[in-house]
Amino acid sequence: MSRRLFFAIIVTIGAVAIVAITLGRDFMSADNSQQTATQTATQVKVNIGGPFQLIGGTGKAVSDMDFRGKYMVLYFGYTFCPDVCPTSLGEIADTLDLLSPDEADRIVPIFISIDPERDTPEIVGEYVTHFHDRMVGLTGSVDAVKSVAKSYKAYFSKGEIDADGDYPVDHTSYTYVVGPDGQFVTAYRHATPAADMAKSLKNIFLEE
Ligand code: NI
């Protein structure tokens, strides 16, 4: 072996080693950031969520107590929403379909309207059927809706009314998971893919 070839081999081995170490570090930092996310979720547990008194699609009173023993997958929005709400509710529906029937059965997907002036119980009840046959649609008095949104730190604000009397409602778009005991478990950002939410929920079941 010439000295030049020997030197080239040593340099190549060195470069491969550096790449391997760098990749290893990246994986480790990815693991660390995941741990931090879990810790944060644990820390905010007590600060998010709370009781609610709302009205279901059939016009009957519904409270958070009605869902004890199940995981609530909660979303706040409004039926006139052009894109954000339909996208999120579609992802929630797909999430349920990605779980096994037994896993899906442990979850109640719930849509809470933050536009109760337009979203009557009938409208909300009909709206959710477009996404999933198990989805529950809730609305209520303006005060009741404000109160539950506030407890989940869900923000909403009515936009300007146009000539037709229509208006948009600006709102946050998180999907909340609440445990069978009524305690907040976690929240998913807007546009979290169904596959990611399904994986997360499976992990939540495993960690019980
Ligand atoms: Ni929306």
py3Dmol code that shows the C-alpha trace and the ligand (Angstrom):
import py3Dmol

protein = """\
ATOM      1  CA  MET A   1       0.000   0.000   0.000  1.00  0.00           C
ATOM      2  CA  SER A   2       1.351   3.353  -0.971  1.00  0.00           C
ATOM      3  CA  ARG A   3       1.723   5.946   1.712  1.00  0.00           C
ATOM      4  CA  ARG A   4      -0.714   8.182  -0.171  1.00  0.00           C
ATOM      5  CA  LEU A   5      -3.437   5.470  -0.258  1.00  0.00           C
ATOM      6  CA  PHE A   6      -2.883   4.717   3.446  1.00  0.00           C
ATOM      7  CA  PHE A   7      -3.307   8.408   4.241  1.00  0.00           C
ATOM      8  CA  ALA A   8      -6.521   8.596   2.128  1.00  0.00           C
ATOM      9  CA  ILE A   9      -8.005   5.607   4.011  1.00  0.00           C
ATOM     10  CA  ILE A  10      -7.210   7.165   7.388  1.00  0.00           C
ATOM     11  CA  VAL A  11      -8.835  10.459   6.325  1.00  0.00           C
ATOM     12  CA  THR A  12     -11.946   8.588   5.085  1.00  0.00           C
ATOM     13  CA  ILE A  13     -12.278   6.611   8.328  1.00  0.00           C
ATOM     14  CA  GLY A  14     -11.901   9.864  10.285  1.00  0.00           C
ATOM     15  CA  ALA A  15     -14.631  11.591   8.244  1.00  0.00           C
ATOM     16  CA  VAL A  16     -17.027   8.657   8.662  1.00  0.00           C
ATOM     17  CA  ALA A  17     -16.397   8.677  12.420  1.00  0.00           C
ATOM     18  CA  ILE A  18     -17.138  12.413  12.646  1.00  0.00           C
ATOM     19  CA  VAL A  19     -20.403  11.992  10.691  1.00  0.00           C
ATOM     20  CA  ALA A  20     -21.421   9.087  12.932  1.00  0.00           C
ATOM     21  CA  ILE A  21     -20.704  11.096  16.103  1.00  0.00           C
ATOM     22  CA  THR A  22     -22.639  14.105  14.773  1.00  0.00           C
ATOM     23  CA  LEU A  23     -25.650  11.948  13.861  1.00  0.00           C
ATOM     24  CA  GLY A  24     -25.523  10.329  17.278  1.00  0.00           C
ATOM     25  CA  ARG A  25     -25.594  13.726  18.929  1.00  0.00           C
ATOM     26  CA  ASP A  26     -28.591  14.781  16.825  1.00  0.00           C
ATOM     27  CA  PHE A  27     -30.507  11.684  17.862  1.00  0.00           C
ATOM     28  CA  MET A  28     -29.613  12.307  21.480  1.00  0.00           C
ATOM     29  CA  SER A  29     -30.775  15.907  21.342  1.00  0.00           C
ATOM     30  CA  ALA A  30     -34.020  14.755  19.665  1.00  0.00           C
ATOM     31  CA  ASP A  31     -34.533  12.381  22.600  1.00  0.00           C
ATOM     32  CA  ASN A  32     -33.832  15.162  25.066  1.00  0.00           C
ATOM     33  CA  SER A  33     -36.327  17.516  23.453  1.00  0.00           C
ATOM     34  CA  GLN A  34     -38.952  14.770  23.629  1.00  0.00           C
ATOM     35  CA  GLN A  35     -38.282  14.364  27.335  1.00  0.00           C
ATOM     36  CA  THR A  36     -38.629  18.098  27.835  1.00  0.00           C
ATOM     37  CA  ALA A  37     -41.995  18.053  26.025  1.00  0.00           C
ATOM     38  CA  THR A  38     -43.235  15.273  28.323  1.00  0.00           C
ATOM     39  CA  GLN A  39     -42.069  17.133  31.393  1.00  0.00           C
ATOM     40  CA  THR A  40     -43.779  20.321  30.228  1.00  0.00           C
ATOM     41  CA  ALA A  41     -47.031  18.436  29.647  1.00  0.00           C
ATOM     42  CA  THR A  42     -46.816  17.095  33.191  1.00  0.00           C
ATOM     43  CA  GLN A  43     -46.141  20.523  34.655  1.00  0.00           C
ATOM     44  CA  VAL A  44     -49.142  22.189  32.989  1.00  0.00           C
ATOM     45  CA  LYS A  45     -51.481  19.337  33.907  1.00  0.00           C
ATOM     46  CA  VAL A  46     -53.172  21.151  36.771  1.00  0.00           C
ATOM     47  CA  ASN A  47     -53.563  24.454  34.925  1.00  0.00           C
ATOM     48  CA  ILE A  48     -55.627  23.403  31.909  1.00  0.00           C
ATOM     49  CA  GLY A  49     -59.231  22.321  31.708  1.00  0.00           C
ATOM     50  CA  GLY A  50     -62.118  22.259  34.099  1.00  0.00           C
ATOM     51  CA  PRO A  51     -65.796  21.508  34.485  1.00  0.00           C
ATOM     52  CA  PHE A  52     -68.364  22.577  31.894  1.00  0.00           C
ATOM     53  CA  GLN A  53     -72.127  22.774  31.561  1.00  0.00           C
ATOM     54  CA  LEU A  54     -73.119  22.787  27.904  1.00  0.00           C
ATOM     55  CA  ILE A  55     -75.894  21.636  25.566  1.00  0.00           C
ATOM     56  CA  GLY A  56     -75.687  18.624  23.271  1.00  0.00           C
ATOM     57  CA  GLY A  57     -77.010  18.222  19.742  1.00  0.00           C
ATOM     58  CA  THR A  58     -80.354  16.931  20.959  1.00  0.00           C
ATOM     59  CA  GLY A  59     -80.813  19.977  23.192  1.00  0.00           C
ATOM     60  CA  LYS A  60     -80.079  18.155  26.432  1.00  0.00           C
ATOM     61  CA  ALA A  61     -77.699  19.398  29.121  1.00  0.00           C
ATOM     62  CA  VAL A  62     -74.236  17.829  28.973  1.00  0.00           C
ATOM     63  CA  SER A  63     -71.457  18.239  31.525  1.00  0.00           C
ATOM     64  CA  ASP A  64     -67.854  17.079  31.713  1.00  0.00           C
ATOM     65  CA  MET A  65     -69.024  14.522  34.312  1.00  0.00           C
ATOM     66  CA  ASP A  66     -70.892  12.667  31.568  1.00  0.00           C
ATOM     67  CA  PHE A  67     -67.532  11.673  30.062  1.00  0.00           C
ATOM     68  CA  ARG A  68     -65.737  10.363  33.154  1.00  0.00           C
ATOM     69  CA  GLY A  69     -64.192   6.987  32.465  1.00  0.00           C
ATOM     70  CA  LYS A  70     -63.466   7.954  28.855  1.00  0.00           C
ATOM     71  CA  TYR A  71     -60.735  10.038  27.274  1.00  0.00           C
ATOM     72  CA  MET A  72     -62.145  13.270  25.897  1.00  0.00           C
ATOM     73  CA  VAL A  73     -60.472  14.499  22.724  1.00  0.00           C
ATOM     74  CA  LEU A  74     -61.662  18.090  22.710  1.00  0.00           C
ATOM     75  CA  TYR A  75     -61.656  20.727  20.029  1.00  0.00           C
ATOM     76  CA  PHE A  76     -62.979  24.309  20.151  1.00  0.00           C
ATOM     77  CA  GLY A  77     -64.234  25.903  16.945  1.00  0.00           C
ATOM     78  CA  TYR A  78     -67.322  26.951  15.003  1.00  0.00           C
ATOM     79  CA  THR A  79     -69.390  25.360  12.279  1.00  0.00           C
ATOM     80  CA  PHE A  80     -69.089  28.318   9.868  1.00  0.00           C
ATOM     81  CA  CYS A  81     -65.282  28.017   9.950  1.00  0.00           C
ATOM     82  CA  PRO A  82     -64.085  27.773   6.343  1.00  0.00           C
ATOM     83  CA  ASP A  83     -61.013  25.586   6.765  1.00  0.00           C
ATOM     84  CA  VAL A  84     -59.235  25.373  10.125  1.00  0.00           C
ATOM     85  CA  CYS A  85     -61.999  23.563  12.014  1.00  0.00           C
ATOM     86  CA  PRO A  86     -62.917  21.121   9.231  1.00  0.00           C
ATOM     87  CA  THR A  87     -59.233  20.215   8.840  1.00  0.00           C
ATOM     88  CA  SER A  88     -58.775  19.608  12.564  1.00  0.00           C
ATOM     89  CA  LEU A  89     -61.996  17.647  12.978  1.00  0.00           C
ATOM     90  CA  GLY A  90     -61.066  15.552   9.946  1.00  0.00           C
ATOM     91  CA  GLU A  91     -57.719  14.721  11.567  1.00  0.00           C
ATOM     92  CA  ILE A  92     -59.460  13.772  14.815  1.00  0.00           C
ATOM     93  CA  ALA A  93     -61.846  11.496  12.911  1.00  0.00           C
ATOM     94  CA  ASP A  94     -58.911   9.899  11.059  1.00  0.00           C
ATOM     95  CA  THR A  95     -57.124   9.425  14.403  1.00  0.00           C
ATOM     96  CA  LEU A  96     -60.034   7.369  15.736  1.00  0.00           C
ATOM     97  CA  ASP A  97     -60.010   5.253  12.599  1.00  0.00           C
ATOM     98  CA  LEU A  98     -56.277   4.575  13.018  1.00  0.00           C
ATOM     99  CA  LEU A  99     -56.824   3.094  16.489  1.00  0.00           C
ATOM    100  CA  SER A 100     -58.080  -0.400  17.178  1.00  0.00           C
ATOM    101  CA  PRO A 101     -61.842  -0.575  17.879  1.00  0.00           C
ATOM    102  CA  ASP A 102     -61.093  -1.164  21.589  1.00  0.00           C
ATOM    103  CA  GLU A 103     -58.762   1.845  21.749  1.00  0.00           C
ATOM    104  CA  ALA A 104     -61.168   4.077  19.825  1.00  0.00           C
ATOM    105  CA  ASP A 105     -63.949   3.031  22.165  1.00  0.00           C
ATOM    106  CA  ARG A 106     -62.046   4.578  25.066  1.00  0.00           C
ATOM    107  CA  ILE A 107     -62.207   7.995  23.396  1.00  0.00           C
ATOM    108  CA  VAL A 108     -65.040  10.473  22.952  1.00  0.00           C
ATOM    109  CA  PRO A 109     -64.273  13.080  20.301  1.00  0.00           C
ATOM    110  CA  ILE A 110     -65.945  16.360  21.289  1.00  0.00           C
ATOM    111  CA  PHE A 111     -66.432  19.566  19.328  1.00  0.00           C
ATOM    112  CA  ILE A 112     -67.306  22.625  21.434  1.00  0.00           C
ATOM    113  CA  SER A 113     -68.627  25.651  19.573  1.00  0.00           C
ATOM    114  CA  ILE A 114     -67.138  29.011  20.475  1.00  0.00           C
ATOM    115  CA  ASP A 115     -69.833  30.685  18.322  1.00  0.00           C
ATOM    116  CA  PRO A 116     -72.979  29.777  20.273  1.00  0.00           C
ATOM    117  CA  GLU A 117     -74.966  32.698  18.838  1.00  0.00           C
ATOM    118  CA  ARG A 118     -75.037  30.982  15.461  1.00  0.00           C
ATOM    119  CA  ASP A 119     -74.262  27.405  16.462  1.00  0.00           C
ATOM    120  CA  THR A 120     -77.528  26.137  17.890  1.00  0.00           C
ATOM    121  CA  PRO A 121     -77.606  22.607  19.375  1.00  0.00           C
ATOM    122  CA  GLU A 122     -79.246  21.368  16.161  1.00  0.00           C
ATOM    123  CA  ILE A 123     -76.592  22.930  13.913  1.00  0.00           C
ATOM    124  CA  VAL A 124     -73.713  21.597  16.029  1.00  0.00           C
ATOM    125  CA  GLY A 125     -75.308  18.170  16.336  1.00  0.00           C
ATOM    126  CA  GLU A 126     -75.705  17.903  12.577  1.00  0.00           C
ATOM    127  CA  TYR A 127     -72.267  19.364  11.822  1.00  0.00           C
ATOM    128  CA  VAL A 128     -70.268  16.754  13.728  1.00  0.00           C
ATOM    129  CA  THR A 129     -71.934  13.878  11.868  1.00  0.00           C
ATOM    130  CA  HIS A 130     -70.021  14.992   8.751  1.00  0.00           C
ATOM    131  CA  PHE A 131     -66.763  14.034  10.464  1.00  0.00           C
ATOM    132  CA  HIS A 132     -67.398  10.972  12.612  1.00  0.00           C
ATOM    133  CA  ASP A 133     -70.483   9.094  13.763  1.00  0.00           C
ATOM    134  CA  ARG A 134     -69.135   9.098  17.327  1.00  0.00           C
ATOM    135  CA  MET A 135     -68.289  12.788  17.480  1.00  0.00           C
ATOM    136  CA  VAL A 136     -70.222  14.803  20.072  1.00  0.00           C
ATOM    137  CA  GLY A 137     -71.139  18.407  19.277  1.00  0.00           C
ATOM    138  CA  LEU A 138     -71.648  20.842  22.142  1.00  0.00           C
ATOM    139  CA  THR A 139     -72.731  24.459  22.393  1.00  0.00           C
ATOM    140  CA  GLY A 140     -74.271  26.495  25.181  1.00  0.00           C
ATOM    141  CA  SER A 141     -74.850  29.934  26.582  1.00  0.00           C
ATOM    142  CA  VAL A 142     -72.297  32.582  25.662  1.00  0.00           C
ATOM    143  CA  ASP A 143     -71.107  32.609  29.280  1.00  0.00           C
ATOM    144  CA  ALA A 144     -70.817  28.813  29.508  1.00  0.00           C
ATOM    145  CA  VAL A 145     -68.803  28.665  26.283  1.00  0.00           C
ATOM    146  CA  LYS A 146     -66.561  31.542  27.387  1.00  0.00           C
ATOM    147  CA  SER A 147     -65.950  29.828  30.685  1.00  0.00           C
ATOM    148  CA  VAL A 148     -64.938  26.443  29.263  1.00  0.00           C
ATOM    149  CA  ALA A 149     -62.773  28.020  26.550  1.00  0.00           C
ATOM    150  CA  LYS A 150     -61.030  30.120  29.188  1.00  0.00           C
ATOM    151  CA  SER A 151     -60.340  27.089  31.362  1.00  0.00           C
ATOM    152  CA  TYR A 152     -58.627  25.414  28.390  1.00  0.00           C
ATOM    153  CA  LYS A 153     -56.828  28.650  27.487  1.00  0.00           C
ATOM    154  CA  ALA A 154     -58.564  28.519  24.125  1.00  0.00           C
ATOM    155  CA  TYR A 155     -58.750  32.017  22.675  1.00  0.00           C
ATOM    156  CA  PHE A 156     -61.488  33.255  20.342  1.00  0.00           C
ATOM    157  CA  SER A 157     -62.589  36.587  19.000  1.00  0.00           C
ATOM    158  CA  LYS A 158     -65.494  37.528  16.751  1.00  0.00           C
ATOM    159  CA  GLY A 159     -64.445  39.301  13.542  1.00  0.00           C
ATOM    160  CA  GLU A 160     -66.231  42.069  11.651  1.00  0.00           C
ATOM    161  CA  ILE A 161     -69.782  41.428  10.465  1.00  0.00           C
ATOM    162  CA  ASP A 162     -70.111  41.735   6.683  1.00  0.00           C
ATOM    163  CA  ALA A 163     -73.070  42.981   4.594  1.00  0.00           C
ATOM    164  CA  ASP A 164     -74.695  39.534   4.746  1.00  0.00           C
ATOM    165  CA  GLY A 165     -74.443  39.447   8.539  1.00  0.00           C
ATOM    166  CA  ASP A 166     -71.685  36.818   8.395  1.00  0.00           C
ATOM    167  CA  TYR A 167     -68.547  37.047  10.459  1.00  0.00           C
ATOM    168  CA  PRO A 168     -65.416  34.992  10.992  1.00  0.00           C
ATOM    169  CA  VAL A 169     -64.271  33.933  14.451  1.00  0.00           C
ATOM    170  CA  ASP A 170     -60.565  33.974  15.121  1.00  0.00           C
ATOM    171  CA  HIS A 171     -59.626  31.081  17.336  1.00  0.00           C
ATOM    172  CA  THR A 172     -56.808  28.928  18.579  1.00  0.00           C
ATOM    173  CA  SER A 173     -56.704  25.422  17.168  1.00  0.00           C
ATOM    174  CA  TYR A 174     -55.482  22.906  19.705  1.00  0.00           C
ATOM    175  CA  THR A 175     -56.778  19.395  20.235  1.00  0.00           C
ATOM    176  CA  TYR A 176     -56.896  18.559  23.953  1.00  0.00           C
ATOM    177  CA  VAL A 177     -56.760  15.135  25.543  1.00  0.00           C
ATOM    178  CA  VAL A 178     -58.457  14.814  28.937  1.00  0.00           C
ATOM    179  CA  GLY A 179     -58.126  11.612  30.951  1.00  0.00           C
ATOM    180  CA  PRO A 180     -60.886   9.384  32.347  1.00  0.00           C
ATOM    181  CA  ASP A 181     -60.446  11.212  35.687  1.00  0.00           C
ATOM    182  CA  GLY A 182     -61.125  14.599  34.082  1.00  0.00           C
ATOM    183  CA  GLN A 183     -57.484  15.695  34.279  1.00  0.00           C
ATOM    184  CA  PHE A 184     -55.738  17.305  31.320  1.00  0.00           C
ATOM    185  CA  VAL A 185     -53.270  14.915  29.683  1.00  0.00           C
ATOM    186  CA  THR A 186     -51.852  16.691  26.653  1.00  0.00           C
ATOM    187  CA  ALA A 187     -52.653  18.956  23.702  1.00  0.00           C
ATOM    188  CA  TYR A 188     -51.763  18.748  20.030  1.00  0.00           C
ATOM    189  CA  ARG A 189     -50.925  21.752  17.894  1.00  0.00           C
ATOM    190  CA  HIS A 190     -52.960  22.620  14.824  1.00  0.00           C
ATOM    191  CA  ALA A 191     -52.182  20.410  11.825  1.00  0.00           C
ATOM    192  CA  THR A 192     -50.782  17.543  13.897  1.00  0.00           C
ATOM    193  CA  PRO A 193     -51.244  14.564  11.557  1.00  0.00           C
ATOM    194  CA  ALA A 194     -53.734  11.883  12.590  1.00  0.00           C
ATOM    195  CA  ALA A 195     -50.952   9.281  12.588  1.00  0.00           C
ATOM    196  CA  ASP A 196     -49.030  11.295  15.207  1.00  0.00           C
ATOM    197  CA  MET A 197     -52.085  11.768  17.397  1.00  0.00           C
ATOM    198  CA  ALA A 198     -52.948   8.059  17.149  1.00  0.00           C
ATOM    199  CA  LYS A 199     -49.389   7.135  18.134  1.00  0.00           C
ATOM    200  CA  SER A 200     -49.488   9.562  21.067  1.00  0.00           C
ATOM    201  CA  LEU A 201     -52.830   8.196  22.287  1.00  0.00           C
ATOM    202  CA  LYS A 202     -51.542   4.619  22.083  1.00  0.00           C
ATOM    203  CA  ASN A 203     -48.583   5.721  24.242  1.00  0.00           C
ATOM    204  CA  ILE A 204     -50.929   7.392  26.723  1.00  0.00           C
ATOM    205  CA  PHE A 205     -52.860   4.119  27.047  1.00  0.00           C
ATOM    206  CA  LEU A 206     -49.578   2.206  27.538  1.00  0.00           C
ATOM    207  CA  GLU A 207     -48.421   4.593  30.283  1.00  0.00           C
ATOM    208  CA  GLU A 208     -51.545   4.057  32.404  1.00  0.00           C
TER     209      GLU A 208
END
"""
ligand_1 = """\
1
NI
Ni -62.141 27.156 12.914
"""
view = py3Dmol.view(width=600, height=400)
view.addModel(protein, "pdb")
view.setStyle({"model": 0}, {"cartoon": {"style": "trace"}})
view.addModel(ligand_1, "xyz")
view.setStyle({"model": 1}, {"stick": {}})
view.zoomTo()
view.show()
